Amino acid sequence: MDDAERRVWGRLPGGARAALARLAPADLRTLLLAVARDRAAAARPADLVRRWRTDATHDRGSNRRPPL
């Protein structure tokens, strides 16, 4: 387990990992989609622009044309 995983699991209540592991794959997917939907509904356009500008995980692509 890497540092990021330890940080996230450490923020969840005890037993959360085991409870999630017991879910059927389709149920886990449903839960994750519901969380994503809730977060999207709460996000304001200004939040998205700020996140896009400051979050290094978003790939903005290149201005160069690809070689032919």
N, C-alpha and C positions, 0 to 999 in steps of 0.2 A: 504494500500500500504506500503510495507516495504522500508527500506533505499536503497536497491539495485535498486528497481523499480523507486524510486524517482530520484536517480542519473541518470539512463538511460533516463527516460522521460525528465529530465531537460536538457539533452544534445541534444535533438531533437528540430527541429524548432516548433514553435507554430502551432497547428492544425494537427501535425503528428499523434497524437493518434486518433483523430476523423477520419482522412482520412483512417488510417489502419483499424479502427473498421468498416468502411463502406464497406470494400472489402469483396467480397464473400470468403468463406473459401478456395476454390480452388485457387483463385487469391492470397490470402495471402500466401498460401503454395508455390505457384510459385515464389513469390517475395522472400520469405525466402530461397528457394533453390537457386535462382540466387545469393543472397548475399553470401551464403555458397560456391557456385562454384567460385565466384570472389575471395573470401578470400583464398580458397584452391589453386587457380591458382597463387596467389601472394606469397604464403608461400614457403620458401626455406627449403630443408631438415634440415639444421642446425637450423632453427627456430623451426621446429617440435621437434627436439631432445631437444633443450633448454626448450621449453614449457613443454615437457613430464617430464623433470627432475625437473622443478621448480613449476609446477602447482599442487597444492594439490588436485584439483578436479579429477585428473586421478587416478583411482584405479589400483594399480600395483599387486593386488592379494597377495597371501601368498605363502611362500616356503614350508609350511607344507602340508602334505598329509591329505586329509579329513578322519575322522574316518570311519571305515567300519561297 
